[in-house]
Amino acid sequence: MELIEKYFPSLTDGQRAQLAALDDLYHDWNAKINVVSRKDIDNLYLHHMLHSLAIGKFIQFKPGTTVLDFGTGGGFPGIPLAILFPETQFTLIDGTGKKIRVAQEVCQALELKNCTPIHRRGEEEKGHYHFVVSRAVMPLPDLAKIVRKNISKEQCNALPNGIICLKGGDLQAEVAPFRHIIQITELTSYFDEDWFRQKYCIHLPL
């Protein structure tokens, strides 16, 4: 939690309590259903929580914003973001039922009212949202093709509606089709830790 508070010092007591509770919840569930690599679970706050919250450094969602977390797995980045933005509505979808079950149980334990995990593939999602968020689920052109139908035409944020995703490594080929409109931000501009080198937050207006 010290790591989260270092970069998000204005959390409320309630938000701190919810974020702190995630440690035990994910350790418990991960022992039953593998949603985070067994080797990585002890790095939960750095590799998963803070990484997810990078989107909260990139954009401050306005109250009433709707967000689809595409391929959420066990709830990343959606659950940490739902804690950070309690007036934004998050829908979390994943095609793997057992992973969504973990996200559902975590949301229930936290009494997180603005976060709804659903067992559903992206191609089946019919709803409209201001933003689609994801963590390295698939190549960006493939993701854009699937979720274009889900982007609302109603604008209510400082950034235009579209995809906000977290990715790492060499992205040149992946972003080439969108090079005139895409915005790429290095996560080292937000966080000091070496782990964030060559990791990026990408905004693709749709």
Residue pairs with C-beta under 8 A, 6 or more apart in sequence:
1 16
1 19
1 20
1 23
1 45
3 45
3 46
3 49
3 50
4 11
4 19
4 45
4 49
4 50
4 53
5 11
5 16
7 50
7 53
7 57
7 190
7 191
8 53
8 56
8 84
11 19
11 84
15 83
15 84
15 86
18 83
18 110
18 112
19 49
19 80
19 83
21 109
21 110
22 44
22 49
22 79
22 80
22 106
22 110
23 44
23 45
25 105
25 106
25 109
25 110
26 35
26 36
26 41
26 44
26 74
26 102
26 106
27 41
27 44
29 35
29 74
29 102
29 105
29 106
30 36
30 38
30 41
30 74
33 74
33 98
33 99
33 101
33 102
35 73
35 74
35 75
35 99
35 102
36 44
36 48
36 74
40 47
40 48
46 193
46 195
47 195
48 76
48 80
49 76
49 80
50 191
50 193
51 76
51 77
51 135
51 166
51 187
51 196
51 199
52 76
52 77
52 78
52 79
52 80
52 81
52 135
52 166
53 77
53 80
53 81
53 84
54 166
54 187
54 190
54 191
54 196
54 199
54 201
55 77
55 81
55 133
55 164
55 166
55 201
56 80
56 81
56 84
56 85
57 190
57 201
58 164
58 185
58 190
58 201
58 203
59 131
59 157
59 158
59 159
59 164
59 203
60 158
61 67
61 81
61 85
61 88
61 130
61 131
61 157
62 88
62 156
62 157
62 158
63 87
63 88
64 87
64 88
64 89
64 156
65 85
65 88
65 89
65 130
65 131
65 156
65 157
66 88
66 89
66 91
66 127
66 128
66 129
66 130
66 131
66 152
67 78
67 81
67 88
67 89
67 90
67 91
67 129
67 130
67 131
67 132
67 133
68 90
68 91
68 93
68 125
68 127
68 129
68 131
68 132
68 133
68 147
68 150
69 75
69 77
69 78
69 81
69 90
69 91
69 92
69 93
69 132
69 133
69 134
70 93
70 122
70 125
70 132
70 133
70 134
70 137
70 143
70 146
70 147
71 93
71 94
71 95
71 122
71 134
71 135
71 137
71 138
72 78
72 92
72 93
72 94
72 99
72 100
72 103
72 117
73 94
73 96
73 99
73 103
73 135
74 99
74 102
74 103
74 106
75 92
75 102
75 103
75 106
75 107
75 117
76 135
77 133
77 134
77 135
77 166
78 90
78 92
78 103
78 115
78 117
78 133
79 92
79 103
79 106
79 107
79 110
79 112
79 115
81 88
81 90
81 133
82 88
82 90
82 107
82 112
82 114
82 115
83 110
83 112
85 114
86 114
87 114
88 114
89 114
89 116
90 114
90 115
90 116
91 116
91 118
91 127
91 129
92 100
92 103
92 115
92 116
92 117
92 118
93 100
93 117
93 118
93 119
93 120
93 121
93 122
93 125
94 100
94 103
94 117
94 119
94 120
95 119
95 120
95 121
95 122
96 119
97 119
100 117
100 118
100 119
101 119
103 117
104 117
106 112
107 115
107 116
107 117
122 146
122 147
123 146
125 147
125 150
126 150
127 150
128 150
128 151
128 152
129 150
129 151
129 152
129 161
130 151
130 152
130 154
130 155
130 156
130 157
130 161
131 151
131 157
131 161
131 162
131 163
131 164
132 143
132 147
132 150
132 151
132 162
132 163
132 164
133 163
133 164
133 165
134 143
134 163
134 165
134 166
135 165
135 166
136 165
136 166
136 167
136 168
137 143
137 165
139 174
140 163
140 165
140 167
140 171
140 174
140 175
140 178
140 202
140 204
141 174
141 177
143 163
143 165
144 163
144 178
144 204
144 206
147 163
147 206
148 206
151 161
151 162
151 206
152 161
153 161
154 161
155 161
159 203
159 205
160 205
161 205
161 206
162 203
162 204
162 205
162 206
163 202
163 203
163 204
163 206
164 201
164 202
164 203
164 204
165 201
165 202
165 204
166 187
166 199
166 200
166 201
166 202
167 174
167 199
167 200
167 202
168 198
168 199
168 200
169 198
171 184
171 200
171 202
175 182
175 184
175 202
178 204
181 204
181 205
182 202
182 203
182 204
183 202
183 203
183 204
184 200
184 201
184 202
185 200
185 201
185 202
185 203
186 196
186 199
186 200
187 196
187 199
187 200
187 201
188 196
188 197
188 199
190 196
